[in-house]
Amino acid sequence: MGKKSLGSEKKMAVVTARFDGTTGEMAPQNGFGNGFPDVGWKLEGYTYHDDDDDGDGDGCGGTQCRLRGGFCVKVGDYVTVKPDGSRRDDVHIQEEEWVAQVRALAIADLLGPLVKLRWFIRSRDLWLRQCSDTFTSDYFKLAGENELFPLRHETITSGDAIHEVIAVERFDPASISLRAFNDKTLYYREGYYFERVLIADFYRLPRDTVTLLCTGSECTFHGLYDPDEHKMRYCHDCAMWFHIQCMEESDVESPTLPPYIQPRNPSAALPVCQEAHDHWQNLLRYPIQRGTHQIGWLLSFEMLVSRIRMQESTSGCPPDVNSFLIANMPLAPHLAHYLDTYLRIFLNQPPNPRFYSCPTCDCYI
C-alpha cells in the first residue's frame, strides 16, 4: 500500500512539471507548461535515446515511443485521450475523447512513457457563451463541423493515457495549402490559437493572429471563412482568396492564367497527342476553388489546379496527362488508397464553371 502511494505521489509531481527555459530544468508547477525549446527537455529518473536502435527493446527514442497498447507514437502525431477516472465527472463522459498533438516524449523505468501534449477543442464542444469577445464568437459561428481549435496551453501526462493515433489535417487559410480529404477528417487552421481567459471555461482568439480573407472588397462576411458553407476563389496575381458571393460574375469562358515561361531546353519537350492536348486544355479551365457545390464537406483540389497551371507556365502539356494528375494529386496521407476515387471526383466536376472578376485586379478567377 505504501509502495502504491509513493508511485502516485511521484506521478502527480511529474504531471504538473513545467520546463524552465532559464535553467533548462523541469520545475514543478500547477497548470500548463510554457513549452520545450528545440534543445530538448530532461527530467530526473528518465532516460532519452537518439533513436530506437539502441538494442534495449523499449521501442522508445528521442522522437518515437511504444505505448502500453502496443502502438507507437512519435513527435508530431495527433492522438485521442480518454478520461482516466482521475476527475470527479469522468463517469459522466466515459465515451468522450479529447484531441491533442504529441510535442515531446520521454521514458522512465518506473512510470513508463511521458508525453507533452498540445490540446485542441472540437468545434462541437465549445459553446458560444464560452467566447470571451465578439470577434471570437463571430469566428466560432463560422467554424466547420470537423474543425479543431488549437490551444496555446500544453500539459505533460502519462503516455498510457493515449487511446489512439488519428489523422488530422492543417492548412493555411490565406494560401494554397489545403489537401483533399473526406467528410470524417478533422482539421484546423494553421497559426490560429485559442487562449484561456481568466478562468478555464472562457476562450479568446487573439485578433492579431487571424489573417482576414477577401480583403480589398466589401466582404459580406467581414473577412471570415466558413469551411462548410463558403466557396472561395484564388487570384494568382493578388495571392488572395475571395468569397464567390463577394465578386461579380463574368461571361468569360476561362480564367486568367499565369504568363508562359519559356522552358530552358525546348528541344527536350516530348511530343503530345491531340487527345492529351485537348484534355489538358480542359483542365486549364478549372478555377482554383476551395469547396465544391456538389460535395457537402470541405473538399478542395486547389493544390492540384495550381500545379497544373505551374506545369503549363513552365513546360506546357505533359505527354501523359493522367500520370501527371496521379503524381500531383495532393491527397491526405490516410486516404492514399482512395486516389482513384478522388481523381474521378476531380475529373467529373461541371464542364462549364462560372468565372468572376477579381475585386482587386483585372484577372478572371
Order of alpha helices (4+ residues) and beta strands (2+ residues): alpha-beta-beta-beta-beta-beta-beta-beta-alpha-beta-beta-beta-beta-beta-beta-beta-beta-beta-alpha-beta-alpha-alpha-alpha-beta
